[in-house]
Amino acid sequence: MTQEREGLSDPKAMRALAHPARLMILNRLRVEGSATATEVAEIAGITPSAASYHLRMLAKYGFVEDAPPRGDGRERMWQGVDRPLSVGTRPDDEPDVRAAKTMLITAFRRDANAEADRALVNADMEAEEWREVTLFSRHRLRLDAAELGRLSRRIEELLEPYFAQRRDEKEAPEGARVVEAQVNLFPVVARAVPGLPTEDHGTG
């Protein structure tokens, strides 16, 4: 497994990234390009000074960096760094690493669920062409670990040409929009069996 596929492993970096405002700021920079602290503050619903602090923390751990100046160069510009944001647990993770990974995965899932919820609420307002191709699906598969690994890599290969942070708007077809792809691959864990309820029908 390559370092890129292993994903994030620095517990301090993962804890820094798990902040909701920082995830929103980073998504804004990676998808829409460079921006000032004031511009990302509006997206995150925080003050420009708070946004500056979050940007500095993201920069400290290599998630964002200075971008080329705009206009007279008086405002500091920021841009996202093109690096993998994947994270996965390993049996040999130290306790602090495992805790940080769990925190970040939970933050990723919370942010992803919120994105899907907004799309679902807005579905009726989308044009028919977008409604027809929007998909919320869930499937149970039967495969071994090697097959799951190959499937994961295949999905990543299919998605990679369309990554918004790498595909310039000028390269995309007219009418292209930012689309969210959410992929979760994990072995199913058996649920605890609650047993049959007691049917006393109020007798006693």
CORNOR-V54521 format. One record per helix or strand. SS is the DSSP state (@ for helix, = for strand). FROM is the first residue (numbers start at 1). TO is the last residue. If there is no record, write none. Layout:
((SS/FROM/TO) (SS/FROM/TO))
This chain:
((@/3/6) (=/7/7) (@/11/17) (@/20/32) (=/35/35) (@/37/44) (@/48/60) (=/64/66) (=/78/80) (=/87/87) (@/95/125) (@/128/133) (@/145/160))
